[in-house]
Amino acid sequence: MSGAQFDADPWTVGVRGLNIEHLAQEESVFGLSNGHIGWRGNLDEGDPRGVAGSYLNGVFEEHPMPYAEEGYGYPEKGQAVINVANGQIMRLLVDDEAFDVGHGEMNEHTRTLDLRDGALTRSVRWTSPAGRSVHIESSRIVSFSHRSVAAIRYRVHAIDEPVTITLLSEILANEPLPITHDDPRVQELLAAPWTSVDAAVLGTMATVSHRTKASGILAAVSMDHIVAASGTGEPQIRTEAGDDLARTTITVTLERGEHLEVVKMVGHEWSDTLGASTLRDRAETAVADALRVGWVRLLGMQRERLAEYWACADVQLEGALRLQQAVRFALFQVFQASVRAERRSVPGKGLTGAGYEGHTFWDFEAFVLPVLTATSPDAAKEALRWRHSTLEHARERARQLHLKGAAFAWRTIDGRESSGYWPASTAAFHVNSAVAGAVIHYVRMTGDEPFEREAGVEILVETARLWTSLGRWDELGKFHIDGVTGPDEYSAIADDNLYTNVMAGMNLRGAAAAARRHADIASSLGVTDAETTAWDDAAAAMTVPYNQRRGVHSQSVGYTDHARWDFEHTGSEDYPLQDHFPYFDLYRKQVVKQADLVLALYFAPDMFSLPEKAAAFRYYEAITVRDSSLSSTPQAVIAAEVGHLGLASDYLAESAMIDLDDLHDNTEQGLHIAALAGVWTALTAGFGGLRDSEEGLRFRPRLPPQVPSMSFGLQVRGQTLRLTITPARTTYLLRGERPLTVRHFDEELSLEPGRPVVVDTPPSADPGPPPQQPVGRTPRRFEDVLAIVEEGG
């Protein structure tokens, strides 16, 4: 195992000692966010660090998109997340020596992320080169209750003799991010993207304001402090501010056993329309309000919000302690990435790193939003409202592509397309069905008719129009969608990609149904009866490729007749394949980067019989290499459905440990938020057998030996449904005010609030021998993964 080794605990993630080689990974794991602010888990003193990170959701810099050869429809500008002014920094001097983890003697160093109060704590015992010993305790939060505020409580204790403590609390702007772009113009622009607009000091409060050079975004970061010392010494406080630096200097002499405590409140605001003075006022007001509330209450409100979340979202597992920790870590990260995003996107890395340049992709709607809909529906609604707010950009993109309706961006920050690689962006139209599918699922699960009328119908209508203009009818009356790229990025520009077609059909049927439910809204969008009929007709006639000779569905027309990749002569050092082989070779072979057709088996469960699913799963397992973190979740779900529970457990472990174990060796760039969301899906849809359709919820719970019991909850139309599953039976408990009907295997259950219903699990059929994966690509066994991390703990 190459990554950091975290302590095993069901409610915390902690690490003892300090290994500089693992610092960047720890910064991602220990990152804090509320969906608006993101602070990487950098050390308080700022150095050493893996990657500095202080982000505001939606703040980016534009840069030119250089191409070797220009082409019509290529985006002209790219977008990249940038650091805003960093208010995390607390530099400490003990007498005249700077606290530095690389100098002096480190007697203790621990950091712990508590998943119940959303706080990152640190404890350090340090002796300076001159022999002065101090105990440093710090805690930080990014507030869920105060959207614009992050806060730090910093304590320094004099251990054995008097010391003079100087604390430099700073806001620092234009900290560089790692820049890997090949174009020197882009490198230069992103190296120092901010221009100072204002620096102000009001008493002990300091604010710095900056504007990006190209995108024109204005950001203001403000700070103030509550200072207290336990002894007789009176702290001296001085605050100053300049273009890229604001600093409050706090000095006090401590006798043995005395301590200095500083609470730092940091306010963050940004806008692309407001003026500098207005934005500064907002940041300073946020800080002043947080100071009135104080640290203790701010932390208490954090705990209360998380307690409310965990009451439904918590998944309780018997058995492996590390799995329990990993599941809660995953759910915590999904929650904090989105809880206060409020009409902003959730990037692929959340706000834990600058990987993928801070872009949002289709996997947010496909993988993350179903989890939020079930556990934090308000956050899901706000994220869908963000997509709705980008509709005009999507309409413009469709017009540019000579299509009707709306074509949502493949990768973006503000809704405009920011990908220049068209086979895996422009051609990947399935992003639109992911957005539409998330709308359909959200409305079905919540019953939120106001949202459907205000935003949902318009999204469904415009995406349906895209499909009918993109597809074609043949002479036999079948509907085709040609020249597209599905989820598998090792196959591109294919005809009738099964996943795309199936999801487009669901989009079309959902749009027609929504338009009929809300005829007045549909009419205002110019929808006619003829148009809704055309949507239904296209969905009914959608081509679903099937190879009769092989007896299996085909990922796209002709795909199963391609030559297979030579797995036998592909070494472990050749993965991921995209880094070692040309795409043209990947595109013409049967090799799957990530679940594609298998993902369709999960998202459209009623379109395939169980024997068809089993046959397809076995076939595609043999050619799927999982070079994407998005693959193991749908593979776990379908493995469980067709009866291979042990294999499903292995894939679950892979998803659960992706960042804690740094399985892809890139956690330093930020966490894999969609893969972490997939942990919940692997458990609930895999072992819980959860499926959602127009007929309601149904469950087919079966547990593997590795998970002796499991309990999970989900919100359904304002009520909480909790399942407690053992190998022999399942208990359904509804909390709310209205009855609910669900299906348990083939049995219909009428649930009354507060009355548990216990039902037996029917015997399972023999699924046959487990399917085989490509040579060297079999997932690590569940037991081996846990054994490795238990030893590390």
N, C-alpha and C positions, 0 to 999 in steps of 0.2 A: 504493500500500500504506500503510495507516494505522498499522500496529502497529510494534513494535520490530523492528530489523534484526539478526538473529543471525548470527554468523560461521558459515561453512560448514566443517564438520569431521565425519568419519564417526563419531566417538565422543564428542564434546562438543557442548554448546550454550552459546555464550558471547556476550556483548555488550560492546562497548567504549564508554566514555563513560557519561554519566548524563543521560537525558532524563526529566524528571519527568512529562511527559505519558504516557510509556509505563511508568511505574513499576508501576502496578497489574497490567498484563499480565505484566510480568517477574516480579512476585511469584508469580503463578500458575505460570508456566513453571518458575521456580526453586524451587518448593515441594518440600519433602522430606517423606517419609512412610514408615511401615512398616506401615500399616493400622491401627495402634493410636494412634500420635501423628502429627499433621500440623502442620508448620511452614511457613507461607507464606514466600516468599523476601524477607522484609522486610530492610531494611538493618540492620546490627548495632546501630547507635545508636538505632534505633526511629523516627527522624524524619529527613527526610520519609518519608511512606509513602502508598501508595495505600489499602490496606485491611489493618489488623492482622489476623493470623491465627495462632492457636495452638489446635489442636483435639485433642480426644480422641474417638475413635470411640465413638459411643453416648451421648455427653454432650449433653444438650439441655435446653431449658426449655419447659415447657408454657405455652400461652396460650389464652385463650378464642377460639372460632371464631364471630365475629359474622356473622349473616345478615340480609339485608333482610327475608326471610320465612322463618320456621322450617319445617322439613319432617321427616317421620318418617325416621329412619335417617341423618340428617346427623350427622357427627362433632361432638361438643360441644367437643373440645379439639384444638388444633393443637400441632405440635412444631417447634422451630426450633433449629438448631445454634447454639452460643454459644462464644465464646472462653473457654478456661480460662486460668489464670494464666500469663503469658507469660514464659518463661525465656530467650528469645533475646537480650535486651537487653544490650549492652555499650557503655556511654557512655564517651567518652574526652575527657580534658582535657589539653592540651599547655601546660605552665606553667599559666596561669589562664584559658586560652581553650578553649572547648568545640569539639571537632571537629564541623564542620557542613559538609555538602557544598555548602551555599548561600553560604558565606562563605569568605574566604581564597582561595587559589589551588589549583585541582585540576589537578595535573600529569599524573595517570594515574588511571583508574578502570576496572577490568575485573571482570566476574563470569563464572564458568564452571561449568557443571554437567557433571561427568564421569560418563558413563553406565557406566563400568566399575568405579568405586569408590563411586558413590552419594554423592559429596561435592560441595557447593557451595563454591567458593573465590572469594575476592575479593582484589584487589590495588589499593591506593590510595597515591598519593604526593600529600601535601598540605602546603601552606605556610600557616601561620596568618597572620592579619592583622598580627601582630607580627613575622613573618618567620621563625618556627621551622618547620623542615621535618622531616617524619616519613614513614616508609614503613610502611603498615599491611597486614598479611597475615592473612586469616582463612579458616578452613575450618570447615564444619559438616556433621554427618551426623545422621540419625535412624536409630538402629542396627537392623539386621536380627537381630543376634545377641543383643542385650539389649533386649527388647521395650519396656521402660518408659523407655529412656534416649535422650536426644538429647545431642549433645556439640559443643562449639566449641573450636577452638584459635585463639587470638588473639595475634598478635605485633605489637609496635610497635618500630621501629628509629629511633634518633636518627641523622639523616643528616649534618648539618654542624656542629652545636654542642651543648653540653649542654642537656638539657631535663628538666623535672620532669614525669613522667607520672602521671596519676591515672586509674585505670580504675574505673568504677562498674558492677559486674555485678549485674543486677537480675532479680527476678521481680515482675511487675506484674499485678495482677488488675483485673477490671472495665473492661478496655479495650473501648470500644464498637465494635460492628459497624454497618455502614450498615443502617438500618432503614427499609424502604419501605412497611410496613404502614399502611393507612389508619386503623385504629382506634387512638385515643390510648391506650387501655388496654393494647394490645399493645405499642405504642411504649414506654410507661413501664416495662413489665415487662422488656422485652428490653434496655433501655438500661443497666441495672445489675442483672443477674440474680443476682449472687452475694452471699451474706452470710458475713462472716468467722466461722470457727469456731475457728481456732487459728493462732498464729504462734509459731514456736519457733526458737531458735538453740542449736546444740550445737557448741561450738568454732567452726570456720569454716563449718559447715554450717547452712543456713537452710531452713525449710520453712513454707509457708503452706497452710492448708486452708480450703476454702469449701464452702458448701452452696447449691444453687439454691433460690430462694424458693418455686417452685411444684412442680417435678418431684421435689424432695427428693434430688437426686443430690449426693454428696459427692466432692470432688476434692482431692487433695494434690499439690503440686509442690515439689520439694526441689532444692537445688543445693549444690555444693561445688567446690573448685578445686585445681589443682596450679599453683603459681606458681614461676617461675624467672627470674632476671635474669642476663645474661651478664657484667656488670661487677662491681665491688666493692660497689655500693650494695645495701643490704638492703631488699627490699620490706616495707612496712608494711601489715598487713592488718587490717581491722576489719569485722565482720559484725553486722547488726542486722535486725530483722524487726518489722513492724507488720501492721495489718489487711489492707491491700491491696498492701503493698510489702515485699519483702525485698531487702537490698542488702549486697553485699560491696564495700568500698572498698580498692583496692590502689594504693599510692603508692610511687614509686621515682624517683630521679634517675639519668638515663642520660648517660654521656659520649658523645661522637661515636663512631659505629660500634657502640655497644652496643644491646642489645635486651631487652625484657621479653616473656616468653611466659607466657600464662595458658591453661590447659586447664580448661574449665568443663563439668562433668557435671550434667545436669538429669534428675531422675526424675519420672515422672508416673504417678499411680494414681487410679482412681475406682471408686466403688461406689454402689449404691443400697440396700445391706444392711449393710455393715460400719461399724464405729464409727470416729471420727476418729483415735484413737490407733493402731488397727490399720493404717489407711490410711497414716498418717504413717510408721509403722515400715516399711511396704513401700516407700514412695517413698525413704526414707533408705537402706534396705538396697540398693535398686537403684543409688543413687548411689555408695555405698561399694564395691559390687562393681565398678562401672565404673572407679572410681579405682584399684582394685587391678590391673585389666586394663591401664589406661593408654590414651592416645590412639593410639599406634602400633599396638598389637595390635587395638584396637577397629576402626581403619581397615582393618587387614589382614583381619580377619574379615569386614568389609563386602565387600572385594574378592573374598574366597573365595566368599562366598555368591552374588555376582553372576556370578563366573566359572562357577559350577555352573549357574546359570540360562541364561547366554548359550550354553553348550555345546549346549543343545538349542534354545533359543528364537530365537537369532539368525537373521535373514533377511539374506542377503548378496546384494547387487544390483550388477550391472555397469551403468555409465552415469552417471546424474545423481547427483552427490555430495549434493545437498540432499535428494533422495528417500531415500538411504541414511541420512542423519542423521535425517530425520523418522520413518522406520520404527523405528529403534532408540529414538528418543525416545518414540514411542508405546508400544512394548513395555516400556520401562523404567517408564513411568507406570502401566501396567496392573499390572505386578509390584509396584511399591512401594505401590500403593493397597491391596494385598490380602495381602502376604506374611506379616504377623503380625496380621492382623485377628482370627483365631481366634474363630470363632463370633460375629462382628459383621458387619454389613452393609458393603457398599462403596457409598457414596453416589454420586449421579450426577456429582458433581464430585470424587470421591475425598475426600481431606482437603486439597485445594489452595485451597478457597474456600468461601464460605457460600451460593453459588448454589443455587437450589431449596430453600433453608432446610436444606440438609444431608440431604435425603431420598434414599432408595433407591427406584428404580422397577423396572418389568419389564425395562427394557433391560439391567440388570445380568445377569440370568439369560439373556436372549436374545442379547446381544452380547458381554459380557465373559467369562462363565463358559466358553463353548466355547474361548476363547483360553487361559484358565487351565487348563482340563482338558488341553489339548494341551501346555502348556509348564510349568505349575506345579501339578500335580494336587492336591498337599496343600493348597494355598491354595483351590482349587476345592471340595474336600471340606469345609473349615472354613466356607466361605460357605454351602454347602448345609445344613450343620448349624445355622447361624444361622437359616435359613428354617424348619428343622424345629423349632427352639426357639420359634418364634412361632406354632406350629400352634394353640395354645389361643386366641390372639387371633383367628386366622383362623376357627376353629370358632364363636366367639362372634359374629363379624361375619356368618357365614352364617346363624346362628340369627336374628340381628336382621333379616336380609333374607328370612326365612322360607324358607330354603333348607337343604338337607342338606350334609354334608361340611364343607369349609373354603373360605373366600373370603379369599385373601391380600390384604393392603392394597395399594392402588394406589401410594400414596406414604407413606413411613413412616421412622421411625428405630428404634423398638423393636418394631415389628410391629403396632401399632395404626394404624388408618386416620387419615391426617392431611390428607386432601383434602376440601374442601367443595364442589367443583364436580362434581356427580354425573355429568353426561354424559361427562366424560373421566376419571372415577375409578370410581365404583360400577358404571357400565355397561361399563367396560372389563375385562370378566371374563377377557380373554386373558392377564392377568398370571398366572393360575393355570396355564395350559398352558405358559407360559414357565418357571415353576418346575418343573413336572413334566417338561417337555422337557429341562431341564438335568440333572435326575436321571437320566433315561433315557440321555442322551448320556454323562454321567460314568461310569455303571456299564458301559456298552458299551465305552468307551475304556479304562477302567482294570481292569475285572474285579473291582472292589472289592465282593465279596459281603458282608463284614461291614457296610459302610456301607449297602448295600441292605437288609439285614435290620434294622439298628438304626434307620434313618431313612427310607430310600428308599421302602420299601413303604408306610409310613404316609402319606407325602406323596402318593403316587400313588393310594392308595385314597381318601383324603379329597377330592382334586381330582376324581377320577372321579365320586364321589357328587355333587359340586356340579353337574357337567354333566348328569347324568341328572335331577336335580331342576329344573334351569334350562330344559332343553329340553322339546320336546313331539313326539308322534307325530301324523301326519295320517292321513286315511282311506285313503291310498294306500300307507301303510307307510314313509313317509319321516320322518326325524328332523330337527327344526328347532330352532334357537336364535334366539329373537326378541329384539328390543329391546336390542341390545348395541352397543358402540363398539369398532371395531377399532383397529389402530395408527394409521390416518389420522384425526387429530383434527379435520379439516375435514368429516368425516362422523360423525354420532352417532345413537345409538338406531335402528340399522338392523336389519332382519330378515335372518338368515342371512348375516352377514358372512363371506365365504369364508375369510379367514385364521383367524378365530375357530373356525369349524366344522372346518376341516382340522386345526388344532392340537388342538382338543378330541377329534377322532377319534383322533389319535396318542396323546393322554393316556389315553383309554379303553382302547385296545388295549394300551398299555404297562402300565396298571394290572392288566388281566386277566392278562397274561403274568407279571408279577411276583408276583401273588397265587398263581398256580399253581406258580411256582418255589418259593415260600416259604409253603406251605399252612399251616404252624403259625403263622406271624406273621399271615397273613391271617385265620385262624380267631380269633385273639386280638382282632382288630379287628372281629369280627362279620361277616366276609365269607362269603357262601354261594356255592355253585355257581350258583344262580339269578342272583345279583347279577353275577358275572363274565360269565355268558352275556348278561345284559342290557347290560353294557358293550360286549361284542363286537358285539351286534346294533345298538346305537345307532351305533357307529363305522361299521359296514357300511352303514347306512341314512342316514348323514349327508348332508344336502343340500349340494351344491356348485354354486352358481348358474352358469348358462351362458346366454348370449344367442345363440340359434340364428340369429337374423336378422343379427346383427353378426359371428357366428363368433368370439366371444371370451368368456372367463369374465367374470362380473360381480362387482364388488367386494362387492356385496350384492344381494339381490333387488330388481330394478327400477332399480339404480343406473345402468346404461348407457342408460336411457331418460330420465334427468334432463336438464335443459338444461345446456349447457356454460357454464362461466365465460367471461366476455367478456375473454379475454386481450389482444385487440387494443387495448382501451381501458384497460388496467391498466398504469400507469406503473411504472418501477423504484422510484420513491419510495413506492409503495403496498405494497411487500413489507417485512416479512412481512404477509400479508393479515389475520391475526388482530388486528393493531394498527390496521387502517384500515377494516375492514368488520365488520358484525354477524355473529355466528355463525349466526343463523337463515338469512342469505343464503348463507353458505358451505355449510351443511348441505344445502341443497336444490339445489345445483349440482354438476356434475362438475368438481371441482378437488381435487387430492390434496396434502395437506401433506407427507406422507412415504410412502415405499413401504409398501404394505399388501398388496394382492394380489401384487405383485412379491416381497414378502418371503415369501409362502407358496410361490412358485415355488422359492425357495431352500431353505426349511426342510422342504418336503415334495416333494423333487424327483421321486420315483417316481410321483406322482399325476398328472403332466402330461407329455404327449409333447413332443418338441422343437418341432414346429410349433405346438403350443398355447402353449408358452412364448414363442416368437418373436412370435406374434400378440398375446399379452397384453402383452408388453414394449413392442411398438410402440404399442399403444393407450394404455397408461397413461403412457408417456413424454410423450405429447402433452398430458397434463393434470396432471402432477406438477410442483409448483413448488419443492419442497425447502426449505420454510420450517423444516424440522427438520434438525438435524445427523445424525440417524439414517438419513437417506434414501440418501445417496450410496453407502454400502457395499453394500446389496442391489442397488442399480442397477448398480454396478460388477460384481458377481458374475454377474448375469443377462445383462448386456451381453456379458461375456466368453463365457458359455455359448452364447449364440445367435450368436456370431461377430463382434460389433462391438467388437473389441479396442481400437481407438483411443478410442472413447467410454468403455470401461471404464478406460482409462488416465487420462482426464480426471477421472472420478469418484474414482479412486484419489488423484490429486493433491489433490482437494478435501478428502478425508478426512485425508490426511497433513498438510496445511498448516493445518488448521482453527484451531489454537491458536498455532503459530509465526507464522502470518500473520494471526491474529485475524480470520478471515473473517466471523464473525458479530458482530464488534464487542462481544463480551461475555466475552472470556477473563479479564478482570479479576475476574469472579465465580467463577472456578475453571475448570479444564480440563474438556473434554468427554470423559470417560473411555470411554464407550461408543463414541463416534466414533473415538477413538484405537484401541480394540480392533478396530474395523472395518477399520483399515489392514491388520492381519494377515489378516483374513478376505478382504479384497479381493484380496490377493496369493495366498493359499493356495487359497481356494475359487474365486476368479476365474481367475487365470492358472494356478494349479496344478490347478484342476478338482477339488479335494478334496470328496468327499461321504462321509457316514457312514450306514450302514443296518444292519439286522439281518444282512445278508449280508457285512458287513465294509466295509473302506475301498476306495474307488476314486478314480482320478485321471484327468483328461483335460487334461493340461498343454498350454497354448498361450501363447506370449509375444507381446506386441506389439513393434513395432520400438523403442519407447521403452525397453524393458527387454531388453537383449541376452542376459542370463543371470540366473538366480535360483537360490538355494539356501535351503531352509528345513527345519526339523526339527519333529517332534512326538513326544510320548510315547504309546506304545500298549502297554498292559498291562505297564508297567514297563520297556519297551525303547524305544530311540530309533530312529526311522526318519527318514532324511534324503534329500531329493530334490535333485538338481542338474539344472536344466532349461536347455536351450538350444533354439533354434528347431527343430533337427533331431531331437534325442533327449533322453531323460531317464535319469539314473542313480539307481537306488534302492540305498541302503546301510542295512542293519539292524545296529544295535549292541545286543547282548544275548546271550541264551543259547538262545532258542527260535526256530524258524522262524516265518514269518508269510506269509500269503497275501493279496495285494491284487490289484486289477484295474487295468490300464493300458489305457484305452479299453475295448475288448472282449476284451482278452487277460488271462488269469489268470497272475499271476507268483507263483512260490514263492521266497521270499527266505530265504536262510540267513545267520545272523549273520556279519558280516565279509566277505561276498562280494558285491561290487557287481554289480548287474544293469543292463545298458544296453539300452534299447529305443528304437526309432525312433518319431517322431511321425507319425501318418498324415496324408495331405493333408486340408485343410479344405474344406468346401463354401462357396460364395459366399453370404454372408448377405443380399445385396441392399443397397439404399441404407440408410444409417443412419436411425434414427427421429428425428423432430423433437420438440423440447421446446416448451413454451409460449413466446410471444414474450418475449424478454429473460431467459429462465431457462435458456438453454443453459450448461452448465458451461464455465468457462475451460479453454482447451486445456492439456493437459499441458505442452507446450513453453513456453507463455506464463507459466504459473505458475512454472516453474523459472527462466525468464529473468528474471522480476521479482525473485525472491529471490536469484539469483546476483548481480544488479546491486546489490541491497541489501547482500550480504555483502562 
